[in-house]
Amino acid sequence: MNPTSIDGNNLTEFDSLLAESVKNNELREGTIIKGTIAEIEDDAIIVDIGAKVEGRISKREFAFQKDKEELLVGDKIDVYLDKIENHNGECILSRSKAKSKEIWGEIEKSFEAGELIEGIITGKVKGGLSCEIGVTAFLPGSQIDTRPVRDVSHLIDVPQKFKILKMDLKRNNIVVSRRAVLEEMHKEVREERFLQLKLGDIVDGKIKAITDYGAFVDLGSYDSLLHSSDITYKRIGHPSEVLKIDQQVKVKIIKVDPEKNRVSVGMKQLEEDPWNMVKDKFNVNDKVTGVVTNVTDYGIFIEIENGVEGLCHKDMLTWSTKQNSKPGNLYARSQSVDCQILEIDHDKRRLSLGIKQLIPNPWQKFNDENPIGKILETSVTSIKDGIIFCNLDGEIDGALFSKDLSWENDPKEEIKKFKIGDNIKVKIISNENEKIALSLREVDGNPYDEIKNKKKGEIVTCNVIETGDFGVKVRIGDKGPVTIIKKSELALRKADARPDRWAKNDKLDASIVNIELNNYRVNLSIKAMEEAIEKEALEKYGSKDSGASLGAILGKALGRDKKEE
């Protein structure tokens, strides 16, 4: 009887009969009961549990429940009664829940033994895939394959093996991995393939991945490293400039490491080494034309032959020393340039190149026309770190240090008087290593020329300029340098070492105790002069040990001098 065709009164009667039948047969939801296979469809099996009640169970629950024999109509099987009747009037049965306790035990044994289990992927869930291994298990996204997989449709409903990573019976949770199975399979194949690869072999491969430092090449179930430096003799910015994913390549095995199970391969090793041509084709001082392959802060790299490049250091780019001579401001990649070979190192495979050598040296020309000592008119171009820079001739600048501004004034205060654009007269005082030093204070002469023939110990006459607690400031002669006689050096006896003994424009004599013409430095001492005079008088006219005073000895000396007159 079809319940859907029963009228209201008969439907109530049917419900009563069903309830009575269920009661008599002890059908209780949430229990495992015996059922009979009533029909086998393409995707489901119909099971009769008695009481005129049937349920439909998906074939998936049978395919991987480890049922040993093929199921036939009429077979008795255990099923789990989930619901006697849902809102659609259907009985909900489950074969997997009935078998779960038994299967959990079997799965646990496989887990403890490290064995693989069979199952199928049934569909997508959050974070991965759902699997049927007799019970439902979770396959995380990271464990699907050895590499990220976007489309998993080809894996669904396909029988395959899994490795159990984790299981928790209380939480009814099992985590499996397909990746671990694949890695184990790959490991065996890799080990076999590794034994076949020999140093020096030339083999075919396929580009599997590209990185910043090279590429990985599949040699047939074995991945090898192709380093950037072994791709080509030419300079490349990134391996992707010459390689593509899945590109077929021929490579040479250049390194085999049995301990780490690694193989390195090279492509350029299959080409002729371009450096072999350098020995016969190029010589030092040759003028060559090349292409800029790389620009750095310290210079530019120029390829003068396919695969042969050299460095032109930034100091060899231009004769200019200005800031705009930075390599990046002057040259760009792929630019054609003329240069000269400065050095060839065949052992280290290095070339040193120069560009400025192909044009006249403006420094040499300037130095020839402007020797040391020449006075020039120039202008201030910049002031930095106590140095005034002056333009001398086009790209050539000279440096005027603050100490060379004045003979007498404080350099820190003196440099404050100048600004960019000021026109000044300067004297060239040195021109070594393409650096020209200037002086403002020497334009009107060098006061140290007045004492260039003087020596340490000589007595000089000075003009007093200023006195104070510091001592006495004097000028040696009328045009000589200015120096300070310290208070402690004003007299032999401390009582006489008083600066106020002299006034401005007074003259005094002092002894040179130190003279450095190169550093423009001279030190004077009245005390040293008096010591020298006393010593000379004692040696000539008497000794303190005789009991005579210095005054008596000097008086005696003066008396003898008058007699001699």
C-alpha positions as CSV (number, residue, x, y, z in Angstrom):
1,M,0.0,0.0,0.0
2,N,1.2,3.4,-0.9
3,P,0.9,5.8,2.1
4,T,0.6,8.7,-0.2
5,S,-2.7,7.4,-1.6
6,I,-4.4,6.9,1.8
7,D,-7.0,9.3,3.0
8,G,-6.8,11.1,6.3
9,N,-8.5,8.4,8.4
10,N,-6.5,5.6,6.8
11,L,-3.2,7.6,7.2
12,T,-3.9,7.8,10.9
13,E,-4.5,4.0,10.9
14,F,-1.2,3.5,9.0
15,D,0.8,5.5,11.5
16,S,-0.6,3.4,14.3
17,L,0.3,0.2,12.5
18,L,3.8,1.4,11.8
19,A,4.4,2.4,15.4
20,E,3.1,-1.0,16.5
21,S,5.4,-2.7,14.1
22,V,8.4,-0.7,15.1
23,K,7.7,-1.5,18.7
24,N,7.4,-5.2,18.1
25,N,10.6,-5.3,16.1
26,E,12.4,-3.1,18.6
27,L,13.5,-0.6,16.0
28,R,15.2,2.3,17.9
29,E,16.9,5.3,16.4
30,G,20.6,5.4,17.2
31,T,21.1,1.6,17.3
32,I,22.7,-1.0,15.0
33,I,20.2,-3.5,13.5
34,K,20.1,-6.2,11.0
35,G,18.8,-5.4,7.5
36,T,18.3,-7.2,4.3
37,I,19.5,-6.0,0.9
38,A,16.3,-5.5,-1.1
39,E,17.6,-3.9,-4.2
40,I,21.0,-2.7,-5.7
41,E,20.9,0.4,-7.8
42,D,23.7,2.2,-9.7
43,D,24.6,4.5,-6.9
44,A,22.7,3.1,-3.8
45,I,21.7,0.0,-2.0
46,I,18.1,-0.4,-0.7
47,V,18.0,-2.1,2.7
48,D,14.8,-3.6,4.3
49,I,15.0,-3.3,8.1
50,G,11.5,-4.9,8.6
51,A,8.3,-3.3,9.8
52,K,7.7,-2.4,6.2
53,V,10.5,0.1,6.4
54,E,13.3,0.5,3.8
55,G,16.3,2.9,3.6
56,R,18.7,4.0,0.9
57,I,22.5,3.8,1.5
58,S,25.0,5.3,-0.9
59,K,27.4,2.7,-2.5
60,R,30.3,4.8,-1.3
61,E,29.6,3.5,2.2
62,F,30.2,0.0,1.0
63,A,33.1,0.4,-1.4
64,F,35.6,1.4,1.3
65,Q,34.1,-0.3,4.4
66,K,36.4,-3.3,3.9
67,D,33.4,-5.6,3.2
68,K,35.2,-8.7,2.1
69,E,32.6,-10.2,-0.3
70,E,30.5,-8.7,-3.1
71,L,27.1,-7.8,-1.8
72,L,24.0,-9.5,-3.3
73,V,20.2,-9.0,-3.0
74,G,19.0,-10.9,0.0
75,D,22.3,-10.5,2.0
76,K,21.9,-9.8,5.7
77,I,24.0,-6.8,6.9
78,D,24.4,-4.6,9.9
79,V,23.2,-1.0,9.5
80,Y,22.8,2.0,11.8
81,L,19.3,3.4,12.2
82,D,19.8,7.1,12.2
83,K,16.1,8.1,11.7
84,I,13.0,6.0,11.3
85,E,11.4,8.7,9.3
86,N,12.6,12.2,8.3
87,H,10.5,15.1,7.1
88,N,10.3,13.4,3.6
89,G,9.0,10.2,5.1
90,E,12.3,8.4,4.4
91,C,14.2,6.1,6.7
92,I,17.9,7.2,7.2
93,L,20.3,4.3,7.4
94,S,24.1,4.2,7.5
95,R,26.4,1.3,6.8
96,S,29.5,3.3,7.7
97,K,28.2,4.1,11.2
98,A,27.4,0.5,11.8
99,K,30.9,-0.6,10.7
100,S,32.7,2.4,12.4
101,K,33.6,0.7,15.6
102,E,35.1,-2.3,13.8
103,I,36.8,0.0,11.3
104,W,38.1,2.3,13.9
105,G,40.0,-0.6,15.4
106,E,41.4,-1.6,12.1
107,I,42.4,2.0,11.3
108,E,44.1,2.3,14.7
109,K,46.2,-0.8,14.0
110,S,47.2,0.6,10.6
111,F,48.1,3.9,12.3
112,E,50.3,2.2,14.9
113,A,52.0,0.0,12.3
114,G,52.6,3.0,10.0
115,E,50.6,1.3,7.2
116,L,48.8,3.0,4.4
117,I,45.0,2.8,4.1
118,E,42.7,2.9,1.1
119,G,40.0,5.5,0.6
120,I,38.4,8.1,-1.7
121,I,38.1,11.8,-1.6
122,T,34.5,12.7,-1.5
123,G,34.5,16.5,-1.7
124,K,35.7,19.9,-0.5
125,V,35.4,21.1,3.1
126,K,36.8,24.1,4.9
127,G,40.6,23.9,4.9
128,G,40.9,20.8,2.7
129,L,39.0,17.8,1.5
130,S,36.7,15.2,3.0
131,C,37.7,11.5,2.6
132,E,36.0,8.2,3.1
133,I,38.2,5.5,4.5
134,G,35.5,3.4,6.2
135,V,34.8,6.4,8.3
136,T,35.0,10.1,7.4
137,A,38.5,11.6,7.6
138,F,39.9,15.1,6.9
139,L,42.6,15.7,4.3
140,P,44.2,19.2,4.9
141,G,44.9,21.4,1.9
142,S,48.7,21.2,2.6
143,Q,48.6,17.4,2.5
144,I,46.9,17.0,-0.8
145,D,50.0,17.0,-3.0
146,T,53.7,17.8,-2.9
147,R,52.9,21.1,-4.6
148,P,49.9,23.5,-4.4
149,V,46.9,22.1,-6.3
150,R,44.2,24.5,-7.5
151,D,41.8,22.0,-9.2
152,V,41.1,18.8,-7.3
153,S,38.2,17.5,-9.4
154,H,40.4,14.8,-10.9
155,L,41.0,13.4,-7.4
156,I,37.4,13.0,-6.3
157,D,35.9,9.5,-6.2
158,V,39.2,8.0,-7.3
159,P,40.4,5.1,-5.1
160,Q,43.8,5.9,-3.6
161,K,46.0,5.4,-0.6
162,F,46.5,7.7,2.4
163,K,48.7,7.9,5.4
164,I,47.1,8.5,8.8
165,L,48.7,11.5,10.5
166,K,46.4,11.8,13.5
167,M,43.4,10.1,15.0
168,D,41.1,11.0,18.0
169,L,38.3,8.5,18.7
170,K,36.7,10.7,21.4
171,R,36.4,13.6,18.9
172,N,35.7,11.2,16.0
173,N,38.5,12.9,14.2
174,I,41.0,11.4,11.7
175,V,43.6,13.4,9.7
176,V,45.2,11.8,6.7
177,S,47.8,12.8,4.1
178,R,48.0,12.0,0.4
179,R,51.2,14.1,0.2
180,A,53.1,11.7,2.5
181,V,52.3,8.8,0.2
182,L,53.5,10.7,-2.9
183,E,56.7,11.8,-1.2
184,E,57.5,8.2,-0.2
185,M,56.8,7.1,-3.8
186,H,58.9,9.9,-5.1
187,K,61.7,9.1,-2.6
188,E,62.1,5.6,-3.9
189,V,62.0,6.8,-7.5
190,R,64.5,9.6,-6.7
191,E,66.9,7.2,-5.1
192,E,66.8,5.0,-8.1
193,R,67.2,7.9,-10.5
194,F,70.1,9.4,-8.4
195,L,72.1,6.3,-8.8
196,Q,71.8,6.6,-12.6
197,L,73.2,10.2,-12.7
198,K,76.9,10.5,-13.3
199,L,79.3,13.5,-13.1
200,G,79.8,14.8,-16.6
201,D,76.7,13.3,-18.1
202,I,74.7,15.4,-20.6
203,V,71.0,14.8,-20.0
204,D,67.6,16.2,-21.0
205,G,65.5,18.0,-18.4
206,K,62.5,20.3,-18.0
207,I,62.4,23.6,-16.0
208,K,60.2,22.9,-13.0
209,A,60.6,26.1,-11.0
210,I,62.5,29.4,-11.3
211,T,63.9,31.3,-8.3
212,D,66.0,34.4,-7.8
213,Y,69.2,32.3,-7.6
214,G,68.5,29.9,-10.4
215,A,66.1,27.1,-11.5
216,F,65.1,23.6,-10.6
217,V,65.4,21.1,-13.5
218,D,63.4,17.9,-13.5
219,L,65.7,15.2,-14.8
220,G,63.0,12.6,-14.8
221,S,61.7,12.0,-11.3
222,Y,64.7,13.8,-9.9
223,D,65.1,17.6,-9.3
224,S,68.5,19.2,-9.8
225,L,69.7,22.8,-9.2
226,L,70.7,25.0,-12.1
227,H,72.4,28.0,-10.5
228,S,72.2,31.4,-12.1
229,S,75.9,31.5,-12.7
230,D,75.7,28.3,-14.6
231,I,72.9,29.2,-17.0
232,T,75.0,31.3,-19.5
233,Y,78.3,33.1,-19.7
234,K,76.3,36.3,-20.3
235,R,75.2,38.5,-17.4
236,I,71.5,38.2,-16.6
237,G,69.5,40.1,-14.1
238,H,67.1,37.1,-13.3
239,P,66.9,33.5,-14.6
240,S,63.4,34.2,-15.9
241,E,65.1,36.4,-18.6
242,V,66.3,33.2,-20.4
243,L,64.2,30.4,-18.9
244,K,60.5,29.5,-18.7
245,I,58.5,27.0,-16.7
246,D,58.2,23.6,-18.6
247,Q,60.9,24.6,-21.0
248,Q,62.9,21.6,-22.3
249,V,66.6,22.0,-21.8
250,K,69.8,20.0,-22.2
251,V,72.2,20.2,-19.2
252,K,75.4,18.8,-18.0
253,I,75.8,17.3,-14.6
254,I,78.6,19.3,-12.9
255,K,78.3,18.2,-9.3
256,V,77.0,15.1,-7.5
257,D,76.8,15.1,-3.7
258,P,76.0,11.5,-2.4
259,E,75.9,12.7,1.2
260,K,73.2,15.3,0.6
261,N,71.7,13.4,-2.3
262,R,72.0,16.5,-4.5
263,V,72.8,17.1,-8.1
264,S,73.8,20.4,-9.7
265,V,73.7,21.0,-13.4
266,G,74.9,23.6,-15.9
267,M,73.9,24.9,-19.3
268,K,76.8,27.2,-20.1
269,Q,79.1,24.2,-19.7
270,L,77.8,23.0,-23.0
271,E,79.0,26.2,-24.7
272,E,82.5,27.2,-25.6
273,D,84.1,29.3,-22.9
274,P,84.3,32.9,-24.4
275,W,87.3,33.7,-22.1
276,N,89.4,31.3,-24.3
277,M,89.1,34.0,-27.0
278,V,90.3,36.8,-24.7
279,K,93.9,35.5,-24.7
280,D,94.3,35.8,-28.4
281,K,91.9,38.6,-29.2
282,F,92.5,41.3,-26.6
283,N,95.5,43.1,-25.1
284,V,96.1,45.8,-22.4
285,N,95.6,49.3,-23.8
286,D,93.3,48.0,-26.6
287,K,90.4,50.3,-27.4
288,V,87.1,48.3,-27.5
289,T,83.4,48.9,-27.9
290,G,81.0,47.2,-25.5
291,V,77.5,47.3,-24.0
292,V,76.7,48.2,-20.4
293,T,75.3,45.1,-18.7
294,N,75.0,46.4,-15.1
295,V,75.2,49.7,-13.2
296,T,76.3,49.8,-9.6
297,D,77.4,52.4,-7.1
298,Y,81.0,51.5,-7.6
299,G,81.1,51.4,-11.4
300,I,79.6,49.8,-14.5
301,F,80.0,46.4,-16.1
302,I,80.7,46.4,-19.8
303,E,80.4,43.3,-22.1
304,I,83.1,43.6,-24.8
305,E,82.4,40.1,-26.2
306,N,79.6,37.7,-25.9
307,G,80.0,36.4,-22.3
308,V,83.1,38.5,-21.6
309,E,82.6,41.6,-19.4
310,G,84.8,43.8,-17.4
311,L,84.4,46.5,-14.7
312,C,84.9,50.1,-15.3
313,H,85.3,51.5,-11.8
314,K,83.6,54.8,-11.0
315,D,87.0,56.5,-10.8
316,M,87.7,55.5,-14.4
317,L,84.4,56.8,-15.8
318,T,85.2,60.5,-16.0
319,W,87.9,63.0,-15.0
320,S,85.3,65.0,-13.2
321,T,85.1,64.8,-9.4
322,K,81.7,66.4,-9.1
323,Q,78.7,64.6,-7.6
324,N,77.0,64.2,-11.0
325,S,79.7,61.8,-12.0
326,K,77.9,58.9,-10.1
327,P,77.6,55.9,-12.4
328,G,73.8,55.9,-12.5
329,N,73.8,59.5,-13.6
330,L,76.1,58.9,-16.5
331,Y,75.3,55.4,-17.9
332,A,72.4,53.0,-18.3
333,R,72.0,49.3,-19.1
334,S,72.2,48.4,-22.8
335,Q,74.1,51.6,-23.6
336,S,76.9,51.2,-26.1
337,V,80.3,52.7,-24.9
338,D,83.9,52.9,-26.0
339,C,86.5,52.0,-23.4
340,Q,90.1,50.9,-23.0
341,I,91.4,47.7,-21.5
342,L,93.5,48.6,-18.4
343,E,94.2,45.2,-17.0
344,I,93.5,41.5,-17.9
345,D,93.6,38.7,-15.3
346,H,93.1,35.4,-17.0
347,D,93.3,33.3,-13.9
348,K,90.5,35.3,-12.1
349,R,88.7,36.0,-15.4
350,R,88.6,39.7,-14.7
351,L,88.9,42.7,-17.0
352,S,89.5,46.3,-15.8
353,L,88.3,48.9,-18.2
354,G,88.5,52.7,-18.4
355,I,86.4,55.2,-20.3
356,K,88.1,58.5,-19.3
357,Q,91.4,57.3,-20.7
358,L,90.1,57.8,-24.2
359,I,89.7,61.6,-23.7
360,P,92.4,64.2,-22.8
361,N,93.1,64.6,-19.1
362,P,91.9,68.1,-18.2
363,W,93.9,67.9,-15.0
364,Q,97.2,67.4,-16.8
365,K,96.4,70.3,-19.1
366,F,95.4,72.6,-16.2
367,N,98.5,71.7,-14.2
368,D,100.8,72.4,-17.1
369,E,99.2,75.8,-17.6
370,N,98.8,76.6,-13.9
371,P,101.9,75.6,-11.8
372,I,102.1,75.8,-8.1
373,G,102.4,79.4,-6.9
374,K,100.2,80.9,-9.6
375,I,97.5,83.3,-8.5
376,L,94.0,82.9,-10.1
377,E,90.7,84.7,-10.0
378,T,87.8,82.3,-9.2
379,S,84.4,82.1,-7.7
380,V,82.9,80.1,-4.8
381,T,80.8,77.2,-5.9
382,S,80.0,75.5,-2.6
383,I,81.0,75.6,1.1
384,K,81.0,72.3,3.1
385,D,82.7,70.9,6.2
386,G,85.1,73.8,6.6
387,I,86.1,73.8,2.9
388,I,85.4,76.4,0.2
389,F,85.2,74.9,-3.3
390,C,86.1,77.1,-6.2
391,N,85.7,76.5,-9.9
392,L,89.0,76.7,-11.8
393,D,88.4,75.4,-15.3
394,G,85.2,73.7,-16.4
395,E,85.0,70.4,-14.6
396,I,88.0,71.2,-12.3
397,D,87.4,72.5,-8.8
398,G,89.9,73.6,-6.2
399,A,89.6,73.3,-2.4
400,L,90.3,76.2,-0.1
401,F,90.5,75.0,3.5
402,S,89.5,77.4,6.3
403,K,93.0,77.3,7.8
404,D,94.3,78.8,4.5
405,L,92.0,81.9,4.7
406,S,94.0,84.0,7.1
407,W,97.4,84.0,8.9
408,E,96.0,85.5,12.1
409,N,92.2,85.2,12.4
410,D,90.2,82.2,13.7
411,P,89.5,79.9,10.7
412,K,86.0,79.1,12.0
413,E,85.1,82.7,12.1
414,E,86.9,83.6,8.9
415,I,85.0,81.1,6.8
416,K,81.7,82.7,7.8
417,K,82.6,85.8,5.8
418,F,82.2,83.9,2.5
419,K,79.2,82.8,0.5
420,I,78.5,81.0,-2.8
421,G,79.1,83.2,-5.8
422,D,81.8,85.4,-4.2
423,N,84.7,86.2,-6.5
424,I,88.1,85.8,-4.9
425,K,91.8,85.6,-5.7
426,V,93.6,82.4,-4.7
427,K,97.0,80.9,-4.9
428,I,97.7,77.3,-6.0
429,I,99.7,75.6,-3.2
430,S,99.5,72.0,-4.3
431,N,98.1,69.8,-7.2
432,E,98.6,66.2,-6.4
433,N,96.4,63.2,-7.3
434,E,94.0,65.3,-9.3
435,K,93.3,67.5,-6.2
436,I,94.1,71.1,-6.2
437,A,94.6,73.0,-2.9
438,L,94.3,76.8,-2.8
439,S,95.2,79.5,-0.4
440,L,93.8,82.9,0.1
441,R,96.2,84.1,2.8
442,E,99.3,83.5,0.6
443,V,98.0,85.7,-2.3
444,D,99.8,88.7,-0.7
445,G,102.9,86.7,0.2
446,N,104.0,84.2,2.8
447,P,105.3,85.8,6.1
448,Y,107.2,82.6,6.8
449,D,109.5,83.4,3.9
450,E,111.0,86.0,6.2
451,I,112.3,83.3,8.5
452,K,112.9,80.5,6.0
453,N,116.7,80.8,6.7
454,K,116.4,80.9,10.4
455,K,117.2,78.0,12.7
456,K,116.2,76.7,16.1
457,G,118.1,78.7,18.8
458,E,118.5,81.9,16.7
459,I,117.5,85.2,18.3
460,V,115.0,87.4,16.4
461,T,113.7,90.9,17.1
462,C,109.9,91.2,17.3
463,N,107.3,93.9,17.4
464,V,104.7,93.7,20.1
465,I,101.1,93.6,18.8
466,E,99.1,92.8,22.0
467,T,99.6,91.8,25.6
468,G,97.4,90.0,28.0
469,D,97.1,87.1,30.5
470,F,97.9,84.7,27.7
471,G,101.3,86.4,27.2
472,V,102.6,88.6,24.5
473,K,101.5,88.5,20.8
474,V,104.3,89.6,18.5
475,R,105.3,89.8,14.8
476,I,108.8,88.6,13.9
477,G,110.5,91.5,12.2
478,D,108.3,93.9,10.1
479,K,106.8,91.3,7.7
480,G,107.3,88.0,9.4
481,P,104.7,85.7,11.0
482,V,102.7,86.4,14.1
483,T,103.0,84.2,17.1
484,I,102.4,84.3,20.9
485,I,105.1,84.1,23.5
486,K,103.4,82.3,26.4
487,K,103.5,84.0,29.8
488,S,105.7,81.2,31.2
489,E,108.3,81.9,28.5
490,L,108.6,85.7,29.1
491,A,111.5,85.6,31.5
492,L,114.1,83.4,33.1
493,R,112.8,84.4,36.6
494,K,109.2,84.0,37.4
495,A,109.0,87.4,39.0
496,D,110.0,89.0,35.7
497,A,107.5,87.0,33.6
498,R,105.0,89.8,33.4
499,P,103.2,90.7,30.1
500,D,102.8,94.3,31.3
501,R,106.5,94.9,31.0
502,W,105.8,95.5,27.3
503,A,103.4,97.8,25.4
504,K,102.1,97.8,21.9
505,N,104.8,98.6,19.3
506,D,107.6,97.8,21.7
507,K,110.4,95.7,20.4
508,L,111.8,92.6,22.1
509,D,114.2,89.9,21.4
510,A,113.4,86.2,21.8
511,S,114.9,82.8,20.8
512,I,113.4,80.4,18.3
513,V,112.6,77.2,20.2
514,N,110.6,75.5,17.4
515,I,110.2,76.2,13.7
516,E,108.1,74.2,11.2
517,L,108.0,76.0,7.8
518,N,105.9,73.2,6.2
519,N,103.2,73.6,8.9
520,Y,103.6,77.3,9.2
521,R,104.5,77.1,12.9
522,V,107.1,79.0,15.0
523,N,107.5,79.2,18.8
524,L,109.5,81.9,20.6
525,S,110.9,82.1,24.2
526,I,112.6,85.0,26.0
527,K,113.3,82.6,28.9
528,A,115.3,80.3,26.6
529,M,117.2,83.3,25.2
530,E,118.1,84.5,28.8
531,E,119.1,80.9,29.7
532,A,121.5,80.8,26.7
533,I,123.0,84.2,27.5
534,E,123.6,83.2,31.2
535,K,125.1,79.9,30.2
536,E,127.5,81.6,27.8
537,A,128.5,84.2,30.4
538,L,129.2,81.6,33.1
539,E,131.3,79.5,30.7
540,K,133.3,82.6,29.7
541,Y,133.7,84.7,32.8
542,G,133.2,82.5,35.8
543,S,131.2,79.9,37.7
544,K,128.5,80.1,40.2
545,D,130.4,77.4,42.2
546,S,133.1,80.0,42.9
547,G,130.7,82.0,45.1
548,A,130.4,84.9,42.7
549,S,126.9,86.1,41.8
550,L,125.6,86.2,38.3
551,G,125.4,90.0,38.5
552,A,129.1,90.2,39.5
553,I,130.0,87.8,36.7
554,L,128.0,89.8,34.2
555,G,129.5,93.1,35.6
556,K,132.9,91.6,35.2
557,A,132.2,90.6,31.7
558,L,130.9,94.1,30.9
559,G,134.0,95.6,32.5
560,R,136.3,93.5,30.4
561,D,134.4,94.4,27.3
562,K,134.9,98.2,28.1
563,K,138.6,97.6,28.7
564,E,139.0,95.9,25.4
565,E,137.3,98.8,23.8
